[in-house]
Amino acid sequence: MDTDVRLPQPVAGNLRIHKAYAPPERWLMIADRAKKAGMSVSSYLNALVDRDVLDGDGCPVWAKTPGSTQTTLADLEDAA
């Protein structure tokens, strides 16, 4: 296992608590979208991950690759 990624201990069955940091205005956007979808924030985030389209290496296709003009997660964080 990658030493930079450590799974937290289970809190209920196989559920684990993970922290996700977002600026307040982005968190409100996330919560609003989850509510409109009839989901909790946790369910919404899980659904987004489930819907990621991955390349052959398991990297989301929206992530910037050499020569790509797509926005990276780091670019999004810098803009927030």
QUILINTA-V437547 format. One record per residue. N is the residue number from 1. RES is the residue in one letter. PSI is psi in whole degrees, -180 to 180 (none if undefined). D_LAST is the distance of its C-alpha to the last C-alpha in Angstrom with 1 decimal. Layout:
n;res;psi;d_last
N;RES;PSI;D_LAST
N;RES;PSI;D_LAST
//
This chain:
n;res;psi;d_last
1;M;142;30.9
2;D;128;28.0
3;T;-16;28.0
4;D;-13;24.2
5;V;109;24.1
6;R;128;26.2
7;L;133;26.7
8;P;162;26.9
9;Q;146;30.3
10;P;144;31.1
11;V;-25;30.9
12;A;109;32.7
13;G;-121;34.6
14;N;9;32.3
15;L;141;29.1
16;R;148;26.8
17;I;128;23.9
18;H;144;20.6
19;K;138;17.5
20;A;123;14.2
21;Y;134;11.2
22;A;147;8.3
23;P;152;6.8
24;P;-44;9.8
25;E;-33;9.0
26;R;-39;7.9
27;W;-41;11.0
28;L;-38;13.1
29;M;-44;12.4
30;I;-48;13.5
31;A;-39;16.4
32;D;-44;17.4
33;R;-40;17.7
34;A;-45;19.6
35;K;-45;21.9
36;K;-26;22.6
37;A;-3;23.5
38;G;31;25.8
39;M;161;24.2
40;S;166;22.8
41;V;-41;19.3
42;S;-47;21.1
43;S;-40;23.1
44;Y;-47;20.3
45;L;-40;18.4
46;N;-40;21.8
47;A;-39;22.6
48;L;-43;19.6
49;V;-42;20.7
50;D;-29;24.2
51;R;-3;23.4
52;D;134;21.7
53;V;126;24.0
54;L;149;24.8
55;D;-174;26.6
56;G;-21;29.8
57;D;2;28.1
58;G;11;26.1
59;C;135;22.8
60;P;135;20.7
61;V;-21;21.6
62;W;-16;18.2
63;A;143;17.3
64;K;132;17.9
65;T;162;21.5
66;P;129;23.4
67;G;-2;23.9
68;S;151;21.4
69;T;9;19.0
70;Q;153;16.8
71;T;135;13.1
72;T;166;12.7
73;L;-39;10.7
74;A;-40;10.0
75;D;-39;8.8
76;L;-41;6.4
77;E;-38;5.2
78;D;-33;5.5
79;A;-21;3.8
80;A;none;0.0
//
